[in-house]
Amino acid sequence: MRSIGYVTVGAAAVAGFVSAEEAHAQPSLDRVLSEAHVTEGDRCSVVRVDFNFPVRYVSHFPTDNGNELQIRVRAIERQLDSEMALRRESLRLPSTDLTPIREIDFEGNRPEGPTVEVVFSKKTFFRVGQGADFRSLVIVLSGENANVDCTPVTPIAPVTPGDLIATPPPAQAAATPSARNGRLELPPATAQAGAGADAVESQVLLDTARTSLLDRNFPQAIQLLTKLLQRPEGPLAAEAHELLGIARERNGQLAHAKAEYEDYLRLYPQGPGAERVRQRLSGLLTDATPRPELRSAERAKEAGETEWKLNTSLSQYYLRDDTSRTTDDPVLGKITEDTVNQNELLTAVDATLGVRNSDFQAKMRVATTYTNDFRSDGQNESTISAAYLEASDAKQRVLGRVGRQTRSTGGIFGRFDGGLLSMRATNKFKLNLAAGYPVESSKDQTFNNNRYFYAASVDIGRIGKWDGDLYYLRQSAYRLVDREAVGAEVRYVGDKISAFGLVDYDVHYKQVNIGLVNANVTLADETTFSVSADYRRAPLLTTTNALQGQTAGSLDELKASYSREQIEQLANDRTAYSRTATVSASHPFNDHVAVNLDATVSNMSSTKESGGVPANPASGNEYYYSAQVVGSSVFTDGDLVIGGVRYADTATSNRYTVDFSARYPVTRDFRVSPRVRLSYRENKNDDGTQTAVRPSVRLNYNVHRNFQLEFEGGGEWQQDEFSGISTESRGFFLNLGYRLDF
């Protein structure tokens, strides 16, 4: 009747168990969320939620405050949207007064579509925006009261230092900059963060680092400024370099300070602080009076000891799904069949061990699941979605990662076993080299060394409001060219507009594999409009596609019957052309009511008959429409009510769906979420019809901030009519489990 994947994400995402078709590496649809980061300032905090593939922000509700925040997202690659509907995942962040987040949940099967839900421990004011990399969302929090000095006007509005945190009054420039006694004097803050949601986080990092310097917390200032300089170069980079040099100098790391000052003068010889930096560098080189030697304990504390951190997330869910189907045939009579679709215990573990100091940082991560299938014919299964070691210098000028990992840029669209090396040549350019073996399923426990790839890409940092990357990838399978592609990704994040474009061209097959563009516009009244257009081969054109419909299990076996040219023609024949366009709009009428509208048209081409595989007909244009009304605090403060309708006009049927759901907070820690779905389908090619009703309820109880219990149960009644034969299905499902983060 129903099967849904449960995934728990602690420090990062935990593997799930939905298998998806892969291109040159497995699309990681058993992991939607990657991880979350928080940066806190004096009066606001910035939370970034990372995804494992490109996504676009559609809208959010309520507009600017509440106990919960609903953020609608869409996968930029449309075929991932339908697979996202199977996913439910969670993230955890440390909760503070400034960041009162209890949980971050992703649910794909919502009436309004894939949604990120942020649950706060108290009423909180917020702003939401598209991450500049189009693989993240940025949420700015300002506590229990609206703070116009802390939040941007629109989700992706221009931000200046005053929009975030009151910058400490600048001290007078030191006459003798190298002096190491008396009060600490900092250069004036002259830069502005610029536009875009990511600018919010950059400004918070810089302002908090300034405060840390004035508080003489030099290790924290070094950490914050290093994190800021790991980001693509922006207008704050020069000031951050200068402040990092000061922090290193005051922390007794004179060699590091000298290197920072020299870097500044090399990068910004005419910069606003160039003369000050030259004086500081001169003071370091000529000062003959050494700083008194610190006692070892004091020196370790001031320099910042090596810090170890272990984050682990554990979840277990019992999943049961039963169906009883009765067919009333005029000839055969009544036939009843009982089926156990699911009867299993899913255990998921995600552990990340990190280590860092002022010179380097590293982490080791393992994410795995184990499924105990209790059915008589069931088989236990295990998955490994991540198992890698990553290390870099503190500024991430050079980063290396080896093991099972996921990448969604540079021509790599999924999971692989291999290595990645990233080297930041300048603040504007970063070179990435990757090689490895595509992972067809997270259930695979061994390498498939018959299929491998190598890739190179260049990330281009911000040029105005634009950034992007260029890439080349070559993949081989059984000594045949599987895929050879060049491509480009372009991103734009402006004051009220964000846009994303991708082109992937296969130089071996001389065909465009992917061409897509997405754009989002936010008006002054918080109305958002989104448009997307997507052209692609479906699935992505690879020589391995030739195996579809064949009895051969590998290309090696297929080569016994076909030449290389014939195999490549079979691959072309099995791969259709897909074209999709979507328009979305969202409008908040007030703080408690909003409406969402979506319309999509798609078309799938036919495929040819060849190699004993029959042709598939073209779908023609298929149309999908949906509308939802969302209300908050309707019955009680903090509740959420959603009513939606959907209509699908496809090549084979018309389907009508009505969907009602609610989330009701009984107490601060206990929520009840009922839902009812009604659907009706009528076939176009015959007289068949289907009517279905699906009620369900979910209960969430937070025993502790790091320990949550969940129960979901429901049923389904379905009636199918076809040529005088009636089939009635009745079923139930239940999911019961817990999630523990430590």
N, C-alpha and C positions, 0 to 999 in steps of 0.2 A: 504493500500500500504506500509506504512512505519511508524514505531513508534520508537522514540528514547527518552531515558530518559535524562532530563536536571537536573543537580545537581550543586549547588553553594556551595563552601566550604570557610568559612571565617577563624576563628581561628582554626577550624577543619572542618570535612566534614559535609555536609548537607544531610539529608535523601533524597533518590529518591523514585522510585516507581516500581522497577522491582522485582517481586516475584520469588524466586528460591527454589528448593527443599531442604529441610533441613535434616541434619543427626540427631544430638542431640541438635543442636541449628541452627538457620537459617543462612546459608551462606550469608554474608552481601553484596550481589552484588548490592544493591542499594547504596552502599558506597564503592568505590575503594580506594580513598585517605583518609587518616586519618587527618594528620596535617603536618605542616612544621616548622622547627626550623632553626635559623641562629645564628652562633657564629662568631663574628668579632675579628680579631687581628689587628696588626699594618699595615700589608701590604696585607693581604688576609682574606677572610671569607669562612666559611664552611656552606653549606645549607644541611639539611637532610630532605628528603621528605619521610614521613611514609605512609605505606599502611595498610589496614585492614586484610590482609592475606599474606602468603609468596609469594614473587615474585623473579624472577631472572633477573638480568641485562643481556641484550643481546648485545647491541651495542649503540653507540651514534654518532651523526653527527651534525655539522662539527667536525673536529678532536679536535681543541683546541681553536677556537675563532669564534665570530660571533655575530649578533644581536639576533639570536634565537638559541636554542639548542634542538635537537630532541633526546630523549632517548627511545630506544625500550626495552620493558619489556615483560615478559611472566609470567602468573600465574604458580606457581609450581604445583598446582593441575590443570591438563589440562582442566577439565570440566568447570572451571571458565573462561578460555580464551574465549569461545564462548559467555558466558554471559557478559563478559567485553565489547564485541563489541557493546552492547547497551548503554554504559555509556559515558557521557561527564561531566567532573567535573572541578572545579577550586579551587586554593588556593591563598591566598594573604599573602605577607610578607611586613614588613616596608622596603621601598626603601631608600638606602643610596648610597653614592659615591662608597663605597667598595662592596655593595650588590645592584647593580642597576637592581633588578628584578621587572618587571612590573606585571607579572602574571605567574602562574604555572598552566598549563592546562593538563588534561588527556583526551584522545580521543581513544576509543577502536576500532572504525570503520575506521581505516586508511588503505591505500594500503599496508603499511609495517607492519600492525598489531598494537596491543595496544601500544600507544606512550605517553610519558610525554613530553610536550613542555614547555620550559622555555623561556619567552620573556623578553629581556633586554631593558632598556631605552637607552642604548648606546652599542657600540661594546665592548665586554668583553672577556677576556681569561679565560678558565676553564679547569678543569679535572673532570672526572666522575668515580664513582666506586660503587661496590655492598656494601650495608650496611652489617655489620657483623651479624646482626640478621636475614638477608634475608627477612626483612619486610620493607626495606628502601633503598633509593638511597642516595649517598653522592656526592655533587657537590662542588668543591673547586674553588673559584673565585679569580682572581688577578687583576681586573680592566682593564683598556684600553690597558695595555702593558703586554707582556709576562714577567713573573718573575720566573726564574728557581729556585730562592731561596724560592719560595712560593708554587709551584705546584709540585706534585709527577710526576715521569717520565711516569708512566702508570696509568690506572684507579685505580689499587689496589697495587701500588708499595710500597716498604718499605719507611718509612718516619723517618727522624731524626729531631731534633730540628732545624737544619740549613735549612731544606727543607721548613720550614714554615715561621717563623718569627725570625729575629735576636734577640736572647735572650739577655737581658740587661747584661752588663759585671758583673760577680758576685763580690759582695763585699767580703772583708776579713771576715772570721768568727769572730763574736764579742767575745772579750775576756770576757766581762761580758754580756752574752746574755739577761739578764733580764732588762738591762738598758732601761728606757723609755724616755730618752731625747736625743737630738742630732739627727743625720741623721739615717734613718732606714737602717739596714744592714740585708741582706738576705743570706741564705746559698747558696753555689754554685749549679748551675743546673747540675746535674750529670746523670739524667735518659734520656733514649731515648724512643720515642713513640712506636717503633716497627713497624710491618707491618700491612697493612690493611687500608681501607678508614676511618674507625672509629678512627684510630690512629691520623689522620689529625685533627679531631675535638678535640680529647683529648689534643693534643699538643697546639692547639690554645687556649683552655681554660686555660691551665697551664701558657703559656707565657703571655696571657692577664692579668691573675691574678697577675703575677709577676710585670707587668707594673703598675697595679692598686695599688699594695702595695708600690712601689717606689713613686707613685704619691700621696700616703697617702689617697687613696680612699678605705678605709677599708671595708665599706659595700659592694662595688662592688666586691672586692677580695673575701670576704666571699661567696657571691652568686656564683661566678664562680667556686671556689674550691669545694663548696658543690655540684654543678652540676656535676663536674668532678668525685667526689667520689660516686655519685649515679650510675655511670657506672660500668660494671664488672671490677674487679681488673685487672690492667695492670701494666707495669713497671713504670708508673708515680705516682702510688698510694702513695708510701711512701713519696715522695717529697711533694705531695699535702697535706697529713696529717700534715706534719711539717709546711708548709706554712699556712695552715688553723689555726693551733695553734697560729702562730705569728700574723695573722690577727685578731683573736679573742682577743689576749692579747693587741694589739695596739688599738683595738676598745673599750677597757675597759670592755670586757666580760671575766673577769678573771676566773670565774667558768667554762665557756665554754672552755677557753684556757687550763685550767688544765685537763679537760676531754679529749681534743684532744691530749695533750702531753702523757697522760696516755694510750690512745688508741694506739698511735704510738709505745710506748715502749712495749705494750702487743703484737702488731702485728709484729713489726720489732725490736726485742731486740738486734739484731746484725746489724741493718741497718746502712747505711753510715752516717746518722745524729743522731744516737742514743745518742752519747756523748753530742752533742749540745742540744738535747731535754732534757736530764737529767739535764743539767745546767739550762736551762730555767725553767723547772719544779721546781728545787731546789730554783731558784730565786723567783718564785711565792709563794712558801711555806714559805720562810724565810724572804722575804722583809717586814720589819716592817713599812716602810714609805708608807702610802696609797697614791694613786693618788688623786690629788685635785679633789673635787667633782665638776662635771660639772653643769652648770645651766641646768634646765630641758629641755629647747629648744635645747641647744647644745647637751645634752646627747641623746635626741631623734634623732637628725640629725645624730650624729656619730654612734649610735647603729643601725640606720636604722628603720624608722617608718614602720608601717604596710601599705602595698601597695595594693590597690584595682585596678582591671582592668576589663573592660567590652569590649568584642569583639562581634560584631554582623554582620551577613551577611544576606541580604535580596535579593531575586530574584523573578521576576515574568515573566512567559513566556506564550504567547498565542500560542497554537498548533492547526493547522488545517491540515487535511489529507482527501482528497476526491478521490474516484475511480469510474470510469464509465466502466462497463464491458459489451461487446456485444458478444454474442455467435451465430455463424452461423451454425445451425443444418440442414442437408438435409431433415429431417422429420418435425421438429418443426418450421423451419424458423429462423428468427433473433429474439433474445431476448436480451433486454438491461436492465441492472440493475445498478442503481446508489447507492453508499454507502458512508456515512460519517463515516470514520474510527475513526477520532479524531476531536473534536471541544471543546477545554477546555482551562481553565486558570489555570496554575500551580503556586502556591505561596509557596516559601520555606524560612524558617527562621532557622538560627542556632545562638544561643547565648551562650556565655561562660562567666561566672562571676568568676574571680579568686581573691584570696587574699593570701598574703604571707608576712612573716617577717623573721627574722633571725632564728626563732625556728620552724616554721611550714608553710605549704602551703596547700591550698584547692581550689577546683573549683567546680562549678555547671554548668552543660551543658544540654541544651535542643535543639534538632534538630527535626524539624517537617515540614510536607508539607500539603497543602490543595489543592485539585483539584476541580474546578468548571466545571462540565461536562454540556455543553450546548445542547447536543443532546436530542431529545424528549424522548428517552428511557434511557438516561444516568443517572447515580447516582453520586453525589458528594462523594469524598473520602478524608480521612485524614490519615496521617501516623505519627508515632513517632518512629524514628530510634535510638534516644538516649535521655535519661532523667536520669541523675545520679548525685550523689554527691560524690566527692573524697577528701580525706584528708590524709596528711602524715606529718611526721616530716621533717625538712629541708633537711636532708640527705636521705630521703626516705628509712630509715631502716625499718620502718613500714608504710605500705600504705593500706588504706581501700577504697573500692568503693561500693556503693549500688545504685541500680536502673536498668534501661534498658541500657545495654552496650554490647560491642562486644569484643570477645577474639578469637585469632587464634593460640593459643599454649596451651600446657598442656592438650591435648585431647579435648579441646573445639574449635569447628570449626565454630563459628558463634555468633549470637545474643541471649541474654537471659535476663530475668528479675531476678535479684538476687543480690548476694554480692560476693565480692572478697577481700581477705586479703592476703597481701604479707609481708613477714618478712625476712629481710636479716640477716641470722644467722652469716655469716662471709662475707668477701669480695669475697669469692669463691662460696658461696652457698646461695640460696634464696628459701624459702619455700612459696608456693602459695596454698591457700585453696579457693575453689569456690563452690557455691551452688545456685540453682535457677531453674527457669522454662524456657524451650526452647521457643523461639518466632518463630512461624511458618511464620509469616508475620509481617512486620512493620505496617500493617493496624490493627493488633490486639491491642485493647485498654485495655484489661483486662488480668488477669492471667489465664492460664490453669493449675489449680492446680492438674489435674489428671496425669500430666507428669512432672517429676522433676528429677534433677540430683545433685550429689555432686562429687567433684574432688579434687585431691591433686597432686601437681607436685613439683619437685625440679629443679631449674635452676642451672646449673653448669657453673661457670665463666671460663674465658680464661685459658686454659692449653696449653701453646705454641700458636699455631694458631687455636686451636680447642675450641669449647664450645658446649653446648647442654642442654637438659633437659630430665627428666624421669617423667612419669605421670601414674596416675590411675584414672579411671572415672567409675561411676556406674549410670545408668539412669533407672528409672522405669516409667511405663505407665499403669495406671489402675491396679495397684498391680501386674503387670508382669514385669520381667526383660526386659527392652527395649534394653539396650546395656550395656556391662561391658567390659571395655578395659584397657589394659596396653600398653604403647608405649614409644618410644624414638625419640628424634629429635637431629641430629648431624649436626654441621656447621663447615666449614673450610674456612678461608680467609687467603690466602698467598700472596706472592709477585705478582704472575701472574695467580694464580689459585684460584677459589672459588668453593665450593661444599656444597651441602645440601642433607641430607638423613632423611627419616621418615619411621618408622614402627609402625603400629597400629594393635594390636592383640586382638580379642574379646575372652575373657576367658570363656564367657558363651556359645557362639556358637562354640568355639574352631576353629576359622578361622582367617586368616589374612584379615583384612579389607582394609588396605592400606600398600603398600610397594613402595617407590619411591626414586629415586636418581637423582640429577641434578649437572652438572659441567660446569664451564665456564673457558676458557683459553684465555689469551690475549698475543699476540706475540709482539715483539719489534716494528714492523711496524704498530701497532694498529689493526691488524687483530684479530678478535675474533671468537672462535669456542665454541659452546654450544651443549651439549648432555643431554638428559633426558630419563629416563625409568620409567614407571608408571604402577603399577599393583594395582587394587582395585576392591572391590565389588561396583556395580553401580545399584541403589544408595547405600550409606553406609548401611551395614546390620544392621537393627533394627527390633524389633518385630512389630513395627508399619507398616512396609512394607506389612504385611499380609492384610492390608485394601485395597491394590491396586486391583481394579476390583471387589470389593465386594459392596453390597448395604448397608452394615452396616456402620454407621458413626463413630463408635468408637470401641476400643478393648472390651469395656464392652458389647456392642451389639454382637460382634463376639463371645464372650465367651458363649453366649446362644446357639450357634450351634456347637462349636468346643471346644475340650479340649486344655489345655495349650500346650501340645506336638504338637497337630495338628496345632495350630496357629503359633507356631514357625516353623513348616515345611512349612506352607504357606508363611511365611516371607522369608524363604530360597529359595523357588521356585520362588518368585517374583523378586529376586535379582540376577542380572547377574554378570559375571566377565568381567572386562574391562582391556585390555592391550594396552599400547601406548608407542611408542618410537619416539623421535624427534631429528633431527640434524640440527643445524643452523650455518651459517657462515656470517661474515660481513667483508668487506675489503674496506678501503678508498684509492682510487687511488691518490688523492691529497686533498688539502684543500677544494675543491669544488665538488668532485664527489665521491660517494661510491656505492657499490653494496651489496645487502642482498640476501641470499639464505636460504630456509627452506625446509625440507622434513620430513613428518610424516607418520607413519604407525600405524593403530589402528585396534583392533579386539574386538568385543563384542560377548560374548557367548550367547547361547540360554537360554531361561527360560522354566521351566516345566509347563505342564498343570495340574492344581489342583484346587480344590475348585470352580469349574465352570468357571475358568479363562483360556482362551486358551493359548497355548504355543507361545512364540516368537522365530522365527528362529535365528540362529547365523548370524552375519553380514559377516563373512569371513574377510579377510584382506582388509582394505580400505586405500587408499593412497592419500596424499595431498602434492602438490608441489607449491612453490611460489618463485618469483624472483622480485626484485625491483632495479631500478637505482634511486639514489637520487642526486640531484644537488642543490647547493646553490649559490646565487649571479650570476644566469645565465643571467637574463635580467637587473637587477638592484641590487645594494648592499642590502643584507638582504632578498632577495626573496628565495623561496624554490619551487622546481619542483620535482615531484615524478611520475615515470611511473612503473607500475607493471603488472605482469601476474600471474594467478593462475590456477591450474588444479587439479580437484578432481575426483578420480576414486573410487566410492563407490559401495555398493552392488546393488543399484538400478539405478544409472545413471553415466554418465560422464559429468562434467561441466567445461566450459572454461570461464575465466574472464579476461578482460583487464581493467585496472583502471588508469586513469590519474588525477592528482590533482596538484594544485599550490597555493602558498600563496604570494601575491604581496603587498608590503607596498606602498600604494599611498602616504601617508604622515607618519609622525612618529606615529600618533594616529589613522590612518585609514587603514585597511587592507581588501583586496578583495581575496577570496579563491574560485576559480571555481573548479569543479570536474565533470568528466564524467566516467560512468561505463557501460561497454558492457559485456553481458554474453550470453552464449549459452549452453543449456542442452539437452542431448539426453538420453532417458530412455533405460534401458537394458532389461526390461521385456515386453515392448510393443513398438509401433512405435511412441510414443509421443515425441515431441520436444518443447523447449521453447526458445524464443529469447527476450532479454530485453535490453533497453537503459535507463539509469538514469542520466540525467544532473542535476546539482545543483550549487548554488553559495551561499557563506556566506559572510556577511559584518560585520566587527567588528570596532566599533568606541569608543575610550576612551575619554569620555567627561572630565573626571578627573581621577586621578590615582585610586580613589576608586569608580568610577562610569563608567560602560561600557554598551553600547547599542549593541545589536546583532540582525541581521536579517539573516535568511536562507530560501531559497525557491528553489523549483525544481519540476521536473516532472518525469513521468515514462511512457514508452510505452512498452507493453509486448504482445507477440503473442504466443499462445499455439495451437499446432496441435496434434490431437489425433483421430485416426480411422475416418478420414474424417470430424471431427468436429473442427471448428476453433473458437478460443476465443481471442478477442482483448481487452486489458485493457489499459485505459488511465487515468492518475491521476496526481494530484499535491499536494504539501505540502508546508506549510510555518510555520516558527517558528519566533516569534518576541518577544523580551523581553529586560530586563535590569537586571543589577547586581549591588548592592550597598553594600559596606563594610564600617562599621564605628565602 
